[in-house]
């Protein structure tokens, strides 16, 4: 997350904010569903935002 958000407070705010990419849910809401695929969904989104590997 620090690659995308240089200021930690912005990253902390993003993870709790509603996000259209997740159907209006926050990244935290998605990850708390408890399935590995939910974690992968957020990870894939972040990888795409930063330009992948």
QUIKA-V965352 format. One record per residue. N is the residue number from 1. RES is the residue in three letters. PHI is phi in whole degrees, 0 to 359 (NA if undefined). OMEGA is omega in whole degrees, -180 to 180 (none if undefined). D_FIRST is the distance of its C-alpha to the first C-alpha in Angstrom with 1 decimal. Layout:
n=N res=RES phi=PHI omega=OMEGA d_first=D_FIRST
n=N res=RES phi=PHI omega=OMEGA d_first=D_FIRST
This chain:
n=1 res=UNK phi=NA omega=-179 d_first=0.0
n=2 res=UNK phi=289 omega=174 d_first=3.8
n=3 res=UNK phi=289 omega=-179 d_first=5.3
n=4 res=UNK phi=277 omega=-178 d_first=5.4
n=5 res=UNK phi=247 omega=-179 d_first=5.9
n=6 res=UNK phi=290 omega=179 d_first=8.3
n=7 res=UNK phi=261 omega=-177 d_first=9.7
n=8 res=UNK phi=306 omega=-178 d_first=8.3
n=9 res=UNK phi=296 omega=177 d_first=10.9
n=10 res=UNK phi=291 omega=177 d_first=9.6
n=11 res=UNK phi=295 omega=178 d_first=6.4
n=12 res=UNK phi=296 omega=178 d_first=9.1
n=13 res=UNK phi=290 omega=-178 d_first=11.5
n=14 res=UNK phi=299 omega=-175 d_first=9.7
n=15 res=UNK phi=296 omega=-179 d_first=9.5
n=16 res=UNK phi=258 omega=-175 d_first=13.2
n=17 res=UNK phi=274 omega=175 d_first=14.4
n=18 res=UNK phi=300 omega=-176 d_first=16.7
n=19 res=UNK phi=222 omega=-180 d_first=15.6
n=20 res=UNK phi=300 omega=180 d_first=18.3
n=21 res=UNK phi=296 omega=180 d_first=16.6
n=22 res=UNK phi=248 omega=177 d_first=17.1
n=23 res=UNK phi=68 omega=180 d_first=20.6
n=24 res=UNK phi=91 omega=177 d_first=19.8
n=25 res=UNK phi=278 omega=175 d_first=18.1
n=26 res=UNK phi=275 omega=177 d_first=14.8
n=27 res=UNK phi=299 omega=179 d_first=12.0
n=28 res=UNK phi=296 omega=178 d_first=13.2
n=29 res=UNK phi=301 omega=-180 d_first=16.7
n=30 res=UNK phi=298 omega=-177 d_first=16.1
n=31 res=UNK phi=294 omega=-179 d_first=14.7
n=32 res=UNK phi=282 omega=175 d_first=17.6
n=33 res=UNK phi=296 omega=171 d_first=20.1
n=34 res=UNK phi=94 omega=179 d_first=20.2
n=35 res=UNK phi=262 omega=177 d_first=20.6
n=36 res=UNK phi=302 omega=-180 d_first=18.7
n=37 res=UNK phi=295 omega=177 d_first=18.8
n=38 res=UNK phi=292 omega=176 d_first=16.8
n=39 res=UNK phi=296 omega=180 d_first=13.9
n=40 res=UNK phi=296 omega=179 d_first=14.4
n=41 res=UNK phi=300 omega=179 d_first=14.6
n=42 res=UNK phi=291 omega=179 d_first=11.1
n=43 res=UNK phi=300 omega=180 d_first=9.9
n=44 res=UNK phi=297 omega=178 d_first=12.3
n=45 res=UNK phi=298 omega=-179 d_first=11.3
n=46 res=UNK phi=296 omega=177 d_first=7.7
n=47 res=UNK phi=299 omega=180 d_first=9.6
n=48 res=UNK phi=293 omega=180 d_first=12.2
n=49 res=UNK phi=295 omega=-179 d_first=10.2
n=50 res=UNK phi=268 omega=176 d_first=9.2
n=51 res=UNK phi=98 omega=178 d_first=12.7
n=52 res=UNK phi=69 omega=179 d_first=12.7
n=53 res=UNK phi=278 omega=none d_first=13.8
